[in-house]
Amino acid sequence: MSTSADTKLTADGMPVFAYELCDDAAQAASYMLLEEGKSTLRTALVTGSHGAGKTTQLKLIDSHLRRAGAGVSWFNGWAHKEDVDPFASLLFALWDQLDIKGEPQAPVGEQVDGIVSAAMRRKGYPSNTGMHTRDSVDAGERSLLVASDLIAQLVVRDQPLAELAHASKLLSDSANLNEDRFRQQKLLERSRSYLFPKRFREQMDMIVTHLRHRQTDPHLPCFLFVDDLDRCPPALGLALLEAAGRFFAVPGLVVVVALDEVIARSWVRSAYEGNVDGRAYIDKLFDRRILGTEERARVIWAQLLGVEWRMAEWEGLVGRAHPEMADRAVISATRLLRIHSGSDIRKVRRTLNEVRTIILEDEEYLSKVTLMPDVVRLGVLCGYLVRERFPRIVERISDLRLLEARMEVVEEMMTIAPNWELPDDDDDSLAWLREFLGLTPEEERELGYILDIRHFLPTDVLIQVGSQLVLIGMGLR
């Protein structure tokens, strides 16, 4: 592809070649969702790491589904993580785009979640039905039932289940006050049996039927897209994932979740103390996986970096390129930029422009460096990302007045990746660095990932050169 074609952007900042590649995959995925959603498909999982383009893929699938006549609602887990009951918000998301004007309780233009909130206050929720916070052991189930009950009354005109919710509250309160553990468990099980799973499924069937009648093609399933669960706190993220996979699996509704599966598996391992296999557990929650997001991201980023990283003007670099090492440097830069910028192409370009400016400002030194240009750029990029993501650490290093002392700290930081493990021994080689920089385990691990460039610096002299490149990126040389 030509440079002009590669760098041309769509209205939302996505390269045209990347849009075309992703849209073809979205069209195939939407066809599968529509066809299989008519019969057995209830849940689907879009997998990929952070910044791989899962949300972009969902948006493209959304457009194809709407053109076909299906209805699509969205729930962003991260945006609702502070809600009193994110589980109820998950159910309300089905109604965000539904026009219910004409109903007495639904004035024109008023959002359904606002209506439901007002109705809950009028009915005395949460005081009368125990809409607990998400820390309660069964608050997710109870809040889902209360939400479905309200939606059914407001829109579907079904009979309320308030007395069941109230009975469940009384039973669970009795369990909390009972000193007999066996009796506690029995009462809790009884309180849940009033609500789940049968009664919730009955209401969901009615709600979904009503939704499908309101969409352009009532014969097609309706869809709920769930995004950014992997940015939620682990306990909440796993609970919402389980709710989406278990409770919303009703005929006529397809729930599509975009998730970094590696993170979800770690949730499962932690919650079940390693006794449950993460992949097998997630397999039981979802009928299908929509694959390819990660692979397309690699292709897109390889082409993008080929233009932005290699073909752009980088003055002041005199080293000669080695094809194999240069390719490895581009791969490393791609990973770092995806962590820092996600799928935001404009942010990638801003970052590279900043690095280019830093190199021009230090041309007097860099013109003497005989490392290949890609490695020089990578070293400066690493320092720039440390400065952007950890300004406190850069400020701590700046307290050292001698260049040699700063270089020593950076050289030690570059050894974190091959030596990293959870700190459990004060005598390990990185103990002094942890103490000096005040690193948390999470910060230490991310620093190690950003500065994992030792394989480009095979000798002591080159390591010293690399540490100075990092300092240039930090603005500390």
N, C-alpha and C positions, 0 to 999 in steps of 0.2 A: 504493500500500500504506500501511497505517496505521503509525504509529510503533511501536506495541506489537508488531505482526507483524514489522516490520523488525528490531527489536532482540532478539527472542527467539532464543535460541541452542540448538543441539543439544548433546548430551552432550560432544562434543569441542570446543565453543566456536565452531561455525560457524553463522552466521545461517540460520534455517529457509528463508527465500526463496532463499538461495544454495545450500543443500543440495539443494533441489528442482530448481533450475536445473541444477546439476552432475550430479545423479543421472539426470535424463532423458538427458543426453549420454552418461553412462557406460553406461546401458542399451543405447543405440544402438551404442556402440563395442564392448561385449561381444558383442552379437549378430553384428556384423561379424567380430570375431576368431574366434568359434566357428565360424561358417559357412565363412569363407574359410580358416581354419586346418585344416579337414578336407581341403583340396585343395592349394592352391599357396602360401598365406601362411606365411612363416617368420619374418619380422622386421617390426616396426612401431615407429614413432617418435612419441612424444608431445612436441610442441614447446611452448615458452613461456618467457618470461623468468623471472628469479628472483622468487619470491613470487607468481607468477601462479596457482598451485594445481595444478601437475603431480602432486605426490605425493598430494594430495587426490583428484584424478581417478583415479589408479591405484588407490587404496584402494577407491573406489566401484566401479570396474570389477572389482576383485578379488572383491568381495562378490557381484556378479552372476554371475561365472564359477563361483564355488564353489557357488552355488545351482543352477546348471545341471548340476553334477556334475563339473566339471573341477578339476584340481589346479593350485595356484599357489604358486610359490616366489619369494622376494625376495632380491635382492643390492643392498646399499647400497655404492656405490663409495667414498664418502667414509669410511665406517666401516672399510673394509678397505685404505685407502691405505697404511697402515704395515705391512701383512702382508709377510712374506718373499716370498711369491708370491701376489699378488692374483688371478692368473689361476686358480690352483688353487682359491682361495676362491670364485671365480665358479662353478666347476663343482660344488663342494661345496654351494653354495646350493640346487641342485636337490634335495638330500636333507634339508634342514633340517626339513621337516615330515613326512617319511616314517617310518612305524612299521615297523621291521624286527626287532621282538622275535621271539625264537625261534631266531635265528641264533646259532651258538656264539660268534662274534666280536662279537656285539652284545647286551650285557646290556640288560635292560629299562630304559628311561629314559635311556640314554646317547646323547648327541648323535653324529651320524655324523661330524662333523668331528673330534670327540675320538677316535673309533675310528680314523679314517684317520690322524690324527697319531700315535697309538700304533703303528699298523701300519707307518707310515713309519720310526719309530725301530727297530722290531724288524727291518725289512728292511734297515736300514743306510742309508736315505735320510737326508739328501741326499748323503752322502759317496760312495756307490757309483754314483749315477745322475746326479749333477750337477744337483740342484735349485738352480740358481743364483739369485741375487737378481734383481730385475726390471731391473737395469741391464744384464744380459747381453743380447746382441743377439737370441738366440733362446730366452731363458729362458721366455717366455710359452708357446711351443709345447711345450717339453719339460715344463713343469710341468703343462700341461693333459693331456698324454699320461700322465704318471705318476699324476695324480689319477684319470683315467678308468680306468687300469689297476687301481688299488687298489679303486675302487668296484666295478668289474666282478668282481674276485676276492672281495670281502667280501659282496656282495649278489647279483650276477647269477651268480656261480660260473663265470665265464669263465676261460679259461686266461690266465696272466700274460704280459705283454710285457716283463718285466724285462730279458731278454737284449737286446731291441731298444733299450731305453733305455740299457743299458750300452754297447752298440755305438755308439750315437749319441754318448755321452759320450767314448768313446775317439777317435772320428773328429774331434769338435770340438776335443778337446785336442790332437790331432795337427796340426790346422789352426793352432791358436794357436802351436804351437812351430815350424811350418814357415816358413822365410824366403821361400820363393817365393810371391808374392801369388796367382799363377794357381792354384798348388797349394792354397793356403789356401782360395780360393773353391770349388774343386772338392770339397775335403774337407767344407767346411761344407754345401754343397748335398747331398752324399751323406748326411751325418749327418741332415739334415732329411728327406730322402727316406725314411729308415727309419721316420719317425714320421708325417709329414703329407703330404697331407691324408687319404689313403685309410684308414690304420689308425685314426686318431682317429675318423673318420666311422663306421667299422664298430662301434667300441665305443659311440659315442654312439647309434647305432641301437638297440643292445641295451639300453642304459640307459634310453632314452626309452620303448621298448616295455615294459620292466619298470615304469616309472613309471605309464604309462597303465593297465596291468592293475591297479594298486593304487588308482586313483582311483574315484570313485563311478560314473562312466560311462566305461568303457574305450574307447568309440568316439570320444570327444571328444579333442582335443589337450590336452597339458599346457602350462603357461605358466611362463616365467621373467621376472619383472619386475626391471629394472635401473634403479636410481635414483641420483641425486646424482653422476653421473660428472663433471658440469661443475664440481664443487667439488674435484676431484682436480688434482694438478699436471698441466700440459698434456701432457707426454710419456706419463705413465701413463694419463691420461684417454683420449687418442687410441688407445693400444695396447689398452685394455680395450674401447673402442668398436669397434675393428676386429675384435677377438676375438669379441665378441658378434654382430656382423653377419656374419662370415665362417664361423667354426668351428662355431657353434651352429645353423646353418641346416640342420636335419635334419628329415625328415618326422615329424609327430606332436608337434613342439615349436615353440611360438611364443615368440620373445623380444621383449618390449616394453620399449623404452628411453625413459625420460623425460629430456629434455635441452634446455638452451638452445642452439638451433642456431647462434645467432650466435657463441657461444663455440666450438662445435665447428668451425665454418668457420675461425675464427682459428687453431685448432690445425693444421688442414690446410694453410692458407697458410704458417704458420711452418715446419711440418715439411718441406714440399715446396718451400719458398723461393719461393712465389708461382707455381709452374709448374703447379699443379693447382687447378681451380675447386672451392671448398669445397662448394657446393651439389650439383654434379654428383657429387662423390666420395661424399657422404653418400647421394645418391639410389641409388647402386649398392649400398650396404650394406643399405638398407631397402626392403621391398616396398611399404609403405604408411605414410602419415602420418596421425595422428589429430589433426585440427586443432580449433580453437575455444577452446582453453584461455585464450589471451590475450584473445580477444573477451569471453568470459564474465567474466574477471577485471575488465575495464573496466566492464561492466554492474554487477557486484556491488559494486565499489568506488565507483562513482558513486552507487548507492543508499545504501550504507553511510555514505559521507561526507555525503550529503544529510541523514542523520539525526544522525550523531555530530558533524559539523562545523557545520552550519547551524542545526539545530533545538534543539541543546543551549543551556543558559543561558550566555551569555558577558557577564558584567557589566563595566562600566567602559569600554565602547567606544561612542563617540558619532558616528562617521562614518556617512555614508549609503551604502548599497550601490548599485553600478552592475551590472546583471545580467550583461553580457558580461564585465566584468573579474572579477566574483565567480566566474563559471564557470571562468575561466582560473586563478584562484587555487585553486579546489577541485581542478582537474586537477593543478596543481603539487604541492599537498599530498598528493594521492593517490599520485603517483610517489614522493615522499619517504617516505611512510609504508610503501609497499611495499618500498622498499630497506631501511628500518630494521626493519620488523616482519614482512616476508614475508607469509604468509597467517594469521598469528596474530592473531585478532580481539581477544583479550584484551590483547595487547601494544599494539595500536592504541589501545584505550580507555585503557590506563594512560598512554600517551604524551600523548593529548589531555587527560587529567585533569591531568597535570603542567603542560602549557602553560596550561591554564585557571587553575591555581593561581598560576603565575608572573604572569599578567595581573592577577589579583586583588591580588597583593602589590604590584604597581606601578601600581595604579589611579590614584594621584595624577598620575603623568606621562601614562599612556595616555588618561586622560579628556580631555586637551588635544589629543591627536592626531586630526586630522580626516581621516585616510585611511579608506577604507572598511573595515569590520570584518574582512572576509575577508583583506585584505592585511595588516592588523595581526597577525592570528592567524598568517598565513603567515610573516611576518618573525620573530616570536617562535619559531615552530616550527623555522625554519631555524637559529637560534642554539642552540636546545635540542638539535637533532640533531648540530650540530658539537661541543657539549659532551659528548654521549653517545659519539660515535664517535671524537673526537680530543681527549681530555682533556689530552694533552701540549701541543697547540697552544693550547688555552684557557689553560693555565697560563702559557705563554710570553706571551700577550697581557696576562695579569693582572699581569705584571712592570712594564708601563707604568702609571705613576701618574696621568697626565693623561688625562681623558676624551677630549680632542681627539686625542691620540695613538692611543688605542684605536680611535676612530672612523676615523682615517685608514687604519689597518691593515685594518679590516673593509671599508671602501670599496674598497681595493685587492683584497681577497679576492673582492669581488663582481664584479670585472672579469676574473677568471680565465676564466670560461666562454666569453665571446666572443673572448678573446685566446689561448686555450690551444693550445699545441702542444708537442711534446717539446722540453725545454730543450736547446738546442745552441749558444746564444750568450750569453755573460755580459753582453752589452750590452742585452739585451731589457728591456722595461719591468717585467717581473716578477722580475728577477734579485734585487733587494734583498729582496723578499718571500720568495722561496725561501730565501735565506740566513738571514733573520731567523727564520723559522719552522722551518727545517730540513726542508723538504718533500721527500718522494719524489715521483716522477712520478705514482704511483698515488694518493697522498694529495692531491696537487694537483688531479688530475682529479676526484676525488670531492668535494673541497671546492667546486670550480667548479660541479659539478652541484647540490650542496645549496644554494649561494648564488646560483643563477641567477635573480634576482628583479629585475633591472634594468629589465625592460620594465614593471614595476608602478611604477617610480620615475622618471618622465621628466624631472625637473628636478633641479638641484643641491641645492635645499632638500629635496626629497623623498628624495634619495639619503642626505642626512645623517640624516633622520628614520628611513629604513630601516636605516641602520647602527646607530642607537641601539636599534631594535627587536631586531636581531640580538644586540647586547650584552646586552639584557634577558634574552633566551633563554639566553645563556651565563652569566648571573648576574654580569656584569661592569659593569653601568651604575651 
